[in-house]
Amino acid sequence: MAAKNTMKCYCASSDSKTYAQEVAEALMKTDFDMMKQIAEVLLAAKENGNMIFTAGNGGSASTASHIINDLTKGCRLNHREGFKTTCLNDSNVLVTCLANDFCYEDVYSILLKTLGNPGDVLIVYSGSGNSPNIVKACIQARKMGIKVIGFGGRDGGQMKNWCDYCLLAPTWSMEQLEDLHVIYFHSLVCTLKEMLKTTWDVEIMEYPTPAQSQAVYFFNEKTITKIPGFDAFFSILQNTEINDCEESEDDFIVFCLTEEEVAEVKKAGGYAVGVAHDKNTLNLVNERKRVKMLEAGADCVIPNFTNAERLIKFLMRR
């Protein structure tokens, strides 16, 4: 009797309608709170300019490859860039080289050690949770200060012990848990797209030239200093090497609060950064103001200065 129950647990129905019903029932048993936490981790990675790595084997490798399309292009909206992401199993050259010269168990951990940095995110997919190369990649990530998000199934295997966040598809069928992994991530993409509408981001239309990066000015300086994050931004700016000795009419960056200011900067040949700040909701973009600034020709639009270091790095081209 026990063997029969185990076999039934692993094998999905051969009837298409019943199979779909089984997937639907498993889907509704999902840990949706964990999905929300994962969305927040991915959004934080984007805000901080961190890389998101993905990896898997077999069908899970296909899912790991698929989702970088969703993160890079699918989450690209309103002139904003998508997430920085790459799939560790996408390069046949690298994977086969490392597997041949070292061993297959180490391919992802070697790649991660080479490419990753603290603060990055690793997303791994494993139906069993016991794939040695996935487990080793998780261990390597934890050593490096890289957050680990695991998508698994069944009992989670060894992988779940090395994940900061782990979402297990509530089924023992390999086919069905792989189905659920794709549904989970498409759902996350839809969640992220909605969250991105009201989340800090740099919207880049044109990059500043090296000449424009030599000096920074502010329209309505007294007003702009009241915007969240300005003090930290200005403090870092003061400690940044900016050569403004020989200013010309096109060697400056100007922060603007109105579309009229943007137009004036553009006429002068400067680089216009529009601050689409909503004073009533401190961390949200004022969408109407943002649109007007884009229409006026803003080269870049931000909602506030809260991500000061990233903004300085972008503007100074360093």
C-alpha positions in Angstrom: 0.0 0.0 0.0 2.8 2.4 0.9 4.5 1.8 -2.5 1.3 2.5 -4.3 0.8 5.8 -2.5 4.4 6.8 -3.3 4.0 6.1 -6.9 0.7 8.0 -7.1 2.4 10.9 -5.4 5.2 11.1 -8.0 3.1 10.5 -11.1 0.7 13.1 -12.4 -2.5 12.1 -14.1 -2.4 10.9 -17.7 -5.8 12.6 -18.4 -5.3 16.1 -19.6 -8.3 17.6 -17.7 -7.4 15.9 -14.5 -3.8 16.9 -14.9 -4.8 20.6 -15.2 -7.0 20.2 -12.1 -4.1 18.8 -10.1 -1.9 21.7 -11.2 -4.6 24.2 -10.2 -5.1 22.6 -6.8 -1.4 22.6 -6.1 -1.1 26.2 -7.2 -3.7 27.4 -4.7 -1.6 25.7 -1.9 1.3 28.0 -2.8 3.1 30.1 -0.1 2.0 33.4 -1.5 3.6 35.3 1.4 7.0 33.9 0.3 6.3 35.1 -3.3 5.7 38.6 -1.9 9.0 38.5 0.0 10.9 37.3 -3.2 9.4 40.2 -5.2 10.7 42.7 -2.6 14.2 41.1 -2.7 14.3 41.4 -6.5 13.0 45.0 -6.4 15.7 45.9 -3.8 18.4 44.4 -6.1 17.2 46.6 -9.0 17.1 49.7 -6.8 20.7 49.1 -5.7 22.0 48.1 -9.2 22.8 44.6 -8.2 23.0 41.6 -10.6 20.6 38.8 -10.5 22.0 35.3 -11.5 19.9 32.3 -12.4 20.7 28.6 -12.8 19.2 25.2 -13.2 19.6 21.8 -14.9 17.5 20.2 -17.6 14.0 21.6 -17.7 14.9 23.9 -14.8 17.8 25.3 -16.9 15.2 26.3 -19.4 13.2 28.1 -16.8 16.3 29.8 -15.4 17.0 31.0 -19.0 13.4 32.0 -19.6 13.1 34.3 -16.6 16.0 36.5 -17.5 14.0 37.6 -20.6 11.1 38.5 -18.2 13.3 40.5 -15.9 15.4 42.2 -18.6 12.7 43.0 -21.1 9.3 42.2 -19.5 10.0 44.5 -16.6 11.2 47.3 -18.8 8.5 49.9 -18.7 8.0 53.7 -18.8 11.5 54.3 -20.2 13.1 52.5 -17.3 15.7 49.8 -17.8 14.9 46.2 -16.8 16.8 44.2 -14.2 20.5 43.4 -14.5 20.4 39.6 -14.9 22.3 36.7 -16.5 21.7 33.0 -16.6 24.7 30.9 -15.5 23.6 27.9 -17.6 23.1 29.8 -20.9 26.7 29.6 -22.2 27.3 26.1 -23.6 31.0 27.1 -24.1 31.5 28.0 -20.5 29.4 25.2 -19.0 31.1 22.5 -21.1 34.6 24.0 -20.5 34.3 24.1 -16.8 32.6 20.7 -16.6 35.4 19.2 -18.7 38.3 20.9 -17.0 37.0 20.8 -13.5 33.7 18.9 -12.9 30.0 19.5 -13.6 29.3 19.9 -9.9 31.4 23.1 -9.8 30.3 24.9 -13.0 27.9 27.3 -11.4 29.9 28.0 -8.2 33.0 28.8 -10.3 31.0 31.2 -12.5 29.3 32.8 -9.5 32.7 33.3 -7.8 34.0 34.9 -11.0 31.1 37.2 -11.7 29.2 37.8 -8.4 29.5 40.5 -5.8 28.1 41.0 -2.3 24.5 42.2 -2.6 23.8 40.3 -5.8 21.0 37.7 -6.0 21.1 34.1 -7.1 17.9 32.4 -8.2 18.1 28.6 -8.5 15.7 26.0 -9.8 15.7 22.4 -8.8 12.9 19.9 -8.8 14.6 17.6 -6.3 16.7 20.2 -4.5 19.6 17.8 -4.6 21.5 18.7 -7.7 25.1 19.0 -6.6 26.0 22.0 -8.8 22.9 23.9 -7.5 23.7 23.1 -3.9 27.3 24.2 -4.3 26.2 27.4 -6.1 24.0 28.2 -3.1 26.8 27.5 -0.6 29.2 29.7 -2.7 26.6 32.5 -2.8 26.1 32.5 0.9 29.9 32.8 1.4 30.0 35.8 -0.9 27.1 37.7 0.7 24.8 36.9 -2.3 21.1 36.3 -1.4 19.8 33.0 -2.5 16.3 32.4 -3.8 15.3 28.8 -4.4 12.4 27.4 -6.4 12.0 23.8 -5.6 9.4 21.2 -4.9 8.8 17.9 -3.0 10.6 18.3 0.4 13.1 20.9 -0.9 16.1 18.6 -0.7 19.5 20.0 0.4 18.9 23.2 -1.6 16.4 24.6 0.9 19.0 24.5 3.7 21.1 27.1 1.8 18.4 29.4 0.6 17.5 32.7 2.2 14.1 32.5 0.5 12.7 29.2 -0.8 9.4 28.6 -2.5 8.4 24.9 -2.9 5.8 23.9 -5.4 3.4 21.7 -3.4 3.6 18.6 -5.6 5.9 15.6 -6.0 5.3 15.4 -9.8 8.4 16.8 -11.6 6.3 17.9 -14.6 3.8 19.7 -12.4 6.3 21.4 -10.2 8.1 22.7 -13.3 4.8 24.0 -14.6 4.3 25.8 -11.3 7.8 27.4 -11.4 6.9 29.1 -14.7 3.5 30.3 -13.3 5.2 31.6 -10.2 7.7 33.7 -12.0 5.2 35.1 -14.5 3.1 36.1 -11.5 6.1 37.7 -9.9 6.8 39.7 -13.1 3.3 41.1 -13.0 3.8 42.0 -9.4 7.1 43.7 -10.1 5.7 45.7 -13.0 3.1 47.1 -10.7 5.6 47.8 -7.9 8.0 49.5 -10.4 5.4 52.2 -11.1 5.9 53.7 -7.7 9.5 52.7 -6.9 12.7 54.7 -7.1 14.4 54.4 -10.4 16.6 56.3 -12.8 14.9 56.8 -16.1 17.6 57.4 -18.6 16.8 58.8 -22.0 20.3 60.1 -22.9 23.6 59.6 -21.0 25.6 62.7 -19.9 28.7 63.4 -22.0 32.1 63.6 -20.2 32.0 67.4 -20.6 28.5 67.6 -19.0 29.8 65.6 -16.0 32.1 68.3 -15.0 29.7 70.5 -13.0 26.3 70.1 -11.3 23.7 72.9 -10.7 20.2 73.1 -9.2 17.2 75.0 -10.3 15.1 76.3 -7.3 17.9 75.2 -5.0 16.0 76.0 -1.8 13.0 73.9 -2.9 15.1 71.0 -4.2 17.0 70.7 -0.9 13.7 69.6 0.8 13.4 66.5 -1.4 14.2 63.2 0.4 17.8 62.1 0.1 19.2 65.4 -1.0 21.5 65.9 2.0 23.2 62.5 1.4 23.4 63.2 -2.3 25.0 66.6 -1.8 27.5 65.3 0.8 28.7 62.6 -1.7 28.7 65.2 -4.5 31.1 67.4 -2.5 33.5 64.6 -2.1 33.4 63.7 -5.8 36.1 65.0 -8.1 34.4 67.4 -10.5 36.5 69.6 -12.7 34.5 72.7 -13.4 37.5 75.0 -14.0 36.7 75.8 -17.7 33.0 75.8 -17.9 31.4 76.2 -21.3 27.7 76.4 -22.1 27.4 72.6 -22.5 29.5 71.3 -19.6 26.9 71.0 -16.8 24.2 68.9 -15.3 21.1 70.7 -14.0 18.4 69.3 -11.7 15.0 70.7 -12.5 11.6 70.7 -10.8 9.4 71.9 -13.7 9.1 71.3 -17.4 9.9 74.9 -18.1 13.2 74.5 -16.3 14.0 71.4 -18.4 13.3 73.3 -21.6 15.6 76.1 -20.5 18.4 73.7 -19.7 18.0 72.0 -23.1 18.2 75.3 -24.9 21.5 76.0 -23.2 22.9 72.7 -24.2 23.0 71.2 -20.7 22.0 67.8 -19.4 18.6 68.0 -17.7 17.7 65.8 -14.8 14.0 66.1 -14.0 13.0 65.5 -10.3 9.4 64.2 -10.6 8.8 64.4 -6.9 5.4 64.1 -5.3 5.5 66.2 -2.0 2.4 64.5 -0.7 3.8 61.0 -1.0 7.5 61.3 -0.2 8.9 58.3 -2.1 6.6 58.2 -5.1 6.9 59.6 -8.5 4.5 62.4 -9.5 3.4 60.7 -12.8 1.9 63.9 -14.3 5.1 65.8 -13.6 7.2 63.0 -14.9 5.3 62.9 -18.2 5.6 66.7 -18.7 9.3 66.6 -18.0 9.8 63.8 -20.6 7.7 65.8 -23.1 9.9 68.8 -22.4 13.0 66.7 -23.3 14.5 65.7 -20.0 17.6 63.5 -20.4 16.9 61.7 -17.1 14.1 61.6 -14.6 14.2 60.6 -10.9 11.6 60.8 -8.1 14.1 61.8 -5.4 17.7 61.5 -4.2 17.3 58.5 -1.9 19.7 56.3 -3.9 22.5 58.9 -3.8 25.5 56.8 -4.4 24.0 55.1 -7.5 22.9 58.5 -8.9 26.4 60.1 -8.4 28.0 57.1 -10.1 25.7 57.4 -13.0 26.0 61.2 -13.5 29.8 61.2 -13.1 30.3 58.3 -15.4 32.5 56.5 -12.9 
